[in-house]
Amino acid sequence: IKEKALCYHIARASVAEIDELNILHATMLAMSRAVEGLTIQPEFVFVDGNRLAKLSMAAQSVVKGDSLVEEISAASILAKVTRDNEMKALDVEYPQFGFAGHKGYPTKAHLEALALHGVTPHHRQSFKPVKTIIEQTNNC
């Protein structure tokens, strides 16, 4: 994808932005950053889902777009591979959490690691299991 694409830009919202804005609005922010960061600005953008970020060009949301629109599929793959690689790097920094396995998703193993080892700076404090652990720690 990287070799054949005219351009691509990977963007994200920080943990702090997600906690401040909520996951939906942070996703819209990251989506806007990704599109605005393209070195070649498109005239039209397809977006996966049923909502559109504020963009400077025409856009259309496509429900299940990652299985219907090749450009969305490619963007989805780039995002997933990037995130997986970031989780592998976090696994080296925090091996007790098993990030390489669960990739940060709230699996049983991840929730057990949170309960046992506490919260890292990479965990969203607004995520209910994390919030509960923080509250329990502060009440001790």
Secondary structure, 3 states (H helix, E strand, C coil): CCCCCCCCCCCCCCHHHHHHHCHHHHHHHHHHHHHHCCCCCCCEEEEECCCCCCCCCEEEEECCHHHHCHHHHHHHHHHHHHHHHHHHHHHHHCHHHCHHHHCCCCCHHHHHHHHHHCCCCCCCCCCHHHHHHHHHHHCC
